Amino acid sequence: MTTPRSLLGPLGLRQTAYYALCAALLASACAEIEHASPADAEKLATLRAEREENEVLSRFQQKKKEKARAEGKDADALYDDAEPLRQSAEFQAIFAEIRKTMHDAKLKEYVTRPAATVQNCIALASGGAGPAEIDNCVLKTPADEKINPVKLAVLMVLIVVLGIAALFAYRSTRVRADTVALAAGKLGLKVEQGQQATVVTGTYKDYAIKVESSPPEAGQGDRYMRVIVLSKVNPATVVRFGPLAPPTGLDLPDLDAPEVEDSRIPEGYKLRLSPGAAAEELLSGDTGFQLRVFDPVDVRVHDGVCGVTCWQIPPTTDKVVEFIELALATAKLYP
């Protein structure tokens, strides 16, 4: 399997840390940055808050199903279709409150960000970008700000003084930035952080699993996370459900199975199934709905393993664990 290279190029870890420090200090200490206007910050905060709807809807749907099951009702029949729930007055009231809270918090953050950054993120959000993409965009600092030569001279002295200390601190900082490694540690799994990838192995909830992800410093186009379930999967089952054109060139097997036509297959996706395999849960059940929160996402089952890939690094350890749980839920569909 090939792993996408970091956009930082062939630099070693210590050299990478040093130049990253220099770039960050140059941007923060030398640049005369114009902060975002209140109007732009308001617009981006509104767009970002709206993007939280699918997350809130997923949790709302789960609670409805749990309550229905506790009451002895057919939860799947009542709440498999999320759209009626989305339109319900109860959900709209819940989401309105969450949306306002998030909007207010994001507005306070965005007015402190560079104007160019916020404007770029507005364009990205207007094009349909998801929550993680918007959050990553906001963290970027524009590279075309004016440099103050006096500040630059002072900064060069600071770089010399701080450079050595920063190199020693780099490894621990890198671990803290790697949400996959942090989550794996909490789950008691073995973690190996390499320059090209983070690899996690071990047993979780009686399943042998392997998790692979791009390093935390990978560029936007090279980020991915993949969970491979290595046990308790039917070796005769073949499933290929995923985007027609994955965002990066990850080496994913081109599985030989009949292609399925179904109106429930999301636009831009395709589905291949071996005889006897089912895809109801992937297309209309809880598992499929929650997987598509991480859209685009790819599911492949073959030779007794189940691999689930998304093209992002979940921003929190809770989201990493959620993705691992979803991979296990997918594997359980094909025992």
RAMO-V391076 format. One record per run of one state. SS is the DSSP state (H for helix, E for strand, C for the rest). FROM is the first residue (numbers start at 1). LEN is the number of residues. If there is no record, write none. Layout:
# RAMO-V391076
ss = (SS;SS)
from = (FROM;FROM)
len = (LEN;LEN)
This chain:
# RAMO-V391076
ss = (C;H;E;C;E;C;H;C;H;C;H;C;H;C;H;C;E;H;C;H;C;E;C;H;C;H;C;E;C;E;C;E;C;H;C;E;C;E;C;E;C;E;C;H;C;H;C;E;C;E;C;H;C)
from = (1;13;31;32;35;36;38;51;53;71;75;80;82;88;89;111;114;115;127;131;139;147;148;149;178;179;187;190;194;198;205;207;214;220;223;225;230;239;244;258;260;269;274;280;285;286;295;297;303;305;311;317;335)
len = (12;18;1;3;1;2;13;2;18;4;5;2;6;1;22;3;1;12;4;8;8;1;1;29;1;8;3;4;4;7;2;7;6;3;2;5;9;5;14;2;9;5;6;5;1;9;2;6;2;6;6;18;1)
